[in-house]
Amino acid sequence: MPFRSPYEQADIFCQKIYSKAKEEDKIPQSKPLVTLTFAQTLDAKISAAKNAKTKLSCEESMILTHHLRTIHDGILVGVGTILIDNPRLNEPSLLSTVNNPIPIILDTNLRIPTDAKILHYHKTDSAAKAPIVVCGPSNAHSQKKKEVEGCGARVICIDPSECDAEGRPLIPSILKALKSVGIKSVMVEGGANVIGSFLDCSASSGVPIVDVLIVTISPKIIGSRGTGASDQATLASHPSGLDLKDPVYEQFGTDIICASVLAP
Ligand SMILES: NC(=O)c1ccc[n+]([C@@H]2O[C@H](COP(=O)([O-])OP(=O)(O)OC[C@H]3O[C@@H](n4cnc5c(N)ncnc54)[C@H](OP(=O)(O)O)[C@@H]3O)[C@@H](O)[C@H]2O)c1
């Protein structure tokens, strides 16, 4: 096989996966295309311990992750990841030349600290975009909402009728709200609770919620202290598990990437 740089490999891999997803031609108009992606160990852990930030991906699979970010309009995480990892979700080395996605945070009660990196990074790099924070109805007129908006973020409050019994916005309502502000594709990056919600919603809704699943498998074993990728997914509607359709496997550096569409 001719030599390919990891950048070329990532580009070719994504073309293959997304042309397949588009062929399926079943992405509802009411929601963006959704890619659910995370890095896990051989024993399916996404972090070394609860509340721990853990580097799992090798350099080559990180290049794939960066490439994926550039082909989506938004990158979504839960507030738990902000509180633990404090990420910027924007990588300066790739920002200047290509599409920069909008960071999106699911945060029902606006627990995000006002000094979180993600709220301020767009002010230091003109190529970076200001984040969107999706919250529940109790924050529609709160002081914290004003403070978060004061950092330059857009805060979207979901209507009570589109939230669960605890007031947490439902995934289809979040996706509808994101589509209505122009987000046509979103890359969901975790953490465990958000992965669980997207998997459960995809399994139970009968219509596709997650269009593409991309899992990086790192040659590492963490053991029982780690947080499992699907610890928060009950998959109650699928007692024998959720099937992946036509999975594609490819090695990036020392990691294996598994990509597939989810069968609802
Ligand atoms: N390996 C990887 O690829 C990867 C990627 C990202 C993160 N991580 C790891 O994951 C860990 C964090 O996971 P986490 O579970 O604590 O946090 P998380 O999934 O990032 O955030 C969970 C929080 O998001 C909020 N949320 C709002 N709407 C939600 C919805 N519909 N479904 C689920 N959550 C919703 C909830 O708080 P409210 O109820 O207050 O809104 C919830 O507690 C960290 O250790 C981090 O390093 C790993």
PDBQT file of the ligand as one rigid body, heavy atoms in Angstrom, charges set to zero:
ROOT
HETATM    1  N1  LIG A 301     -12.868   8.879  26.369  1.00  0.00    +0.000 N 
HETATM    2  C1  LIG A 301     -13.647   9.795  25.816  1.00  0.00    +0.000 C 
HETATM    3  O1  LIG A 301     -13.847   9.791  24.595  1.00  0.00    +0.000 OA
HETATM    4  C2  LIG A 301     -14.296  10.833  26.687  1.00  0.00    +0.000 A 
HETATM    5  C3  LIG A 301     -14.941  11.926  26.077  1.00  0.00    +0.000 A 
HETATM    6  C4  LIG A 301     -15.557  12.879  26.917  1.00  0.00    +0.000 A 
HETATM    7  C5  LIG A 301     -15.516  12.713  28.300  1.00  0.00    +0.000 A 
HETATM    8  N2  LIG A 301     -14.883  11.638  28.823  1.00  0.00    +0.000 N 
HETATM    9  C6  LIG A 301     -14.837  11.425  30.275  1.00  0.00    +0.000 C 
HETATM   10  O2  LIG A 301     -16.172  11.289  30.758  1.00  0.00    +0.000 OA
HETATM   11  C7  LIG A 301     -16.184  11.711  32.126  1.00  0.00    +0.000 C 
HETATM   12  C8  LIG A 301     -17.366  12.660  32.320  1.00  0.00    +0.000 C 
HETATM   13  O3  LIG A 301     -18.544  11.937  32.139  1.00  0.00    +0.000 OA
HETATM   14  P1  LIG A 301     -19.854  12.363  32.944  1.00  0.00    +0.000 P 
HETATM   15  O4  LIG A 301     -20.859  11.299  32.690  1.00  0.00    +0.000 OA
HETATM   16  O5  LIG A 301     -19.482  12.717  34.325  1.00  0.00    +0.000 OA
HETATM   17  O6  LIG A 301     -20.263  13.730  32.258  1.00  0.00    +0.000 OA
HETATM   18  P2  LIG A 301     -21.000  14.130  30.888  1.00  0.00    +0.000 P 
HETATM   19  O7  LIG A 301     -21.687  13.000  30.258  1.00  0.00    +0.000 OA
HETATM   20  O8  LIG A 301     -20.022  14.931  30.092  1.00  0.00    +0.000 OA
HETATM   21  O9  LIG A 301     -22.071  15.173  31.456  1.00  0.00    +0.000 OA
HETATM   22  C9  LIG A 301     -23.166  14.674  32.181  1.00  0.00    +0.000 C 
HETATM   23  C10 LIG A 301     -24.033  15.801  32.615  1.00  0.00    +0.000 C 
HETATM   24  O10 LIG A 301     -24.601  16.464  31.482  1.00  0.00    +0.000 OA
HETATM   25  C11 LIG A 301     -25.855  16.974  31.853  1.00  0.00    +0.000 C 
HETATM   26  N3  LIG A 301     -26.893  16.668  30.870  1.00  0.00    +0.000 N 
HETATM   27  C12 LIG A 301     -27.780  17.562  30.369  1.00  0.00    +0.000 A 
HETATM   28  N4  LIG A 301     -28.616  16.980  29.534  1.00  0.00    +0.000 NA
HETATM   29  C13 LIG A 301     -28.274  15.659  29.511  1.00  0.00    +0.000 A 
HETATM   30  C14 LIG A 301     -28.821  14.549  28.849  1.00  0.00    +0.000 A 
HETATM   31  N5  LIG A 301     -29.885  14.635  28.045  1.00  0.00    +0.000 N 
HETATM   32  N6  LIG A 301     -28.242  13.346  29.056  1.00  0.00    +0.000 NA
HETATM   33  C15 LIG A 301     -27.166  13.218  29.871  1.00  0.00    +0.000 A 
HETATM   34  N7  LIG A 301     -26.624  14.240  30.541  1.00  0.00    +0.000 NA
HETATM   35  C16 LIG A 301     -27.171  15.463  30.364  1.00  0.00    +0.000 A 
HETATM   36  C17 LIG A 301     -26.229  16.340  33.197  1.00  0.00    +0.000 C 
HETATM   37  O11 LIG A 301     -26.086  17.317  34.208  1.00  0.00    +0.000 OA
HETATM   38  P3  LIG A 301     -27.393  18.208  34.538  1.00  0.00    +0.000 P 
HETATM   39  O12 LIG A 301     -28.481  17.242  34.889  1.00  0.00    +0.000 OA
HETATM   40  O13 LIG A 301     -26.945  19.090  35.633  1.00  0.00    +0.000 OA
HETATM   41  O14 LIG A 301     -27.666  18.916  33.269  1.00  0.00    +0.000 OA
HETATM   42  C18 LIG A 301     -25.193  15.274  33.389  1.00  0.00    +0.000 C 
HETATM   43  O15 LIG A 301     -24.837  15.051  34.748  1.00  0.00    +0.000 OA
HETATM   44  C19 LIG A 301     -14.855  12.378  32.406  1.00  0.00    +0.000 C 
HETATM   45  O16 LIG A 301     -14.038  11.491  33.152  1.00  0.00    +0.000 OA
HETATM   46  C20 LIG A 301     -14.278  12.602  31.030  1.00  0.00    +0.000 C 
HETATM   47  O17 LIG A 301     -12.858  12.597  31.034  1.00  0.00    +0.000 OA
HETATM   48  C21 LIG A 301     -14.263  10.699  28.057  1.00  0.00    +0.000 A 
ENDROOT
TORSDOF 0
